[in-house]
Amino acid sequence: MNKTMIKRLKTAGEYQKKAILALLPERTAGHLDVIGNEMKQMVAEMLPGSCKKEKAPEAEQTGNVKKVSID
């Protein structure tokens, strides 16, 4: 995607958020802002752990392969 499309998608997302918040009571909007910030922090904490390159347990067992002929 090009930069203008990404910018337009972000703007559309902001409008969606504003529309949803307009439907809710003002007290609830404050709570949703706090929940949204907490979710962003949780994702930011999880990202570095998911980017580590670790071998899967299945990859270590490459010597135990059997050839099966299908007739």
FENURMO-V719780 format. One record per residue. N is the residue number from 0. PSI is psi in degrees with one decimal (none if undefined). D_FIRST is the distance of its C-alpha to the first C-alpha in Angstrom with 1 decimal. Layout:
BEGIN
N | PSI | D_FIRST
N | PSI | D_FIRST
END
This chain:
BEGIN
0 | 147.6 | 0.0
1 | 170.7 | 3.7
2 | -36.7 | 6.7
3 | -37.1 | 8.3
4 | -40.6 | 6.4
5 | -41.7 | 6.8
6 | -42.1 | 10.2
7 | -38.4 | 11.0
8 | -39.6 | 10.6
9 | -42.6 | 12.7
10 | -41.3 | 15.2
11 | -39.0 | 15.5
12 | -39.5 | 16.3
13 | -41.0 | 18.9
14 | -38.1 | 20.4
15 | -43.3 | 20.7
16 | -44.8 | 22.5
17 | -38.7 | 24.7
18 | -42.5 | 25.6
19 | -43.8 | 26.7
20 | -30.3 | 28.6
21 | -25.6 | 30.4
22 | -19.5 | 31.8
23 | 158.0 | 33.3
24 | 154.9 | 36.3
25 | -35.5 | 35.8
26 | -41.4 | 37.3
27 | -35.3 | 34.7
28 | -39.2 | 31.8
29 | -41.3 | 33.2
30 | -40.3 | 33.3
31 | -33.5 | 29.7
32 | -42.9 | 28.6
33 | -44.2 | 30.7
34 | -41.6 | 29.4
35 | -41.9 | 25.7
36 | -39.8 | 26.5
37 | -40.4 | 28.4
38 | -41.9 | 25.6
39 | -41.6 | 23.2
40 | -39.3 | 26.0
41 | -42.1 | 26.6
42 | -41.0 | 23.1
43 | -33.9 | 23.2
44 | -33.2 | 26.5
45 | -28.8 | 25.5
46 | -48.1 | 22.4
47 | -34.5 | 24.6
48 | -32.4 | 26.8
49 | -15.4 | 24.2
50 | -8.9 | 22.9
51 | 139.0 | 26.4
52 | 106.6 | 26.9
53 | 146.8 | 29.9
54 | 137.6 | 31.6
55 | 148.7 | 31.8
56 | -32.1 | 35.5
57 | -31.3 | 35.1
58 | -25.4 | 34.0
59 | -18.8 | 37.4
60 | 50.5 | 39.5
61 | -17.0 | 38.7
62 | -8.0 | 42.5
63 | 39.8 | 43.3
64 | 132.3 | 41.8
65 | 139.8 | 44.1
66 | 131.2 | 43.9
67 | 127.2 | 44.4
68 | 134.8 | 45.4
69 | 117.8 | 44.6
70 | none | 47.3
END
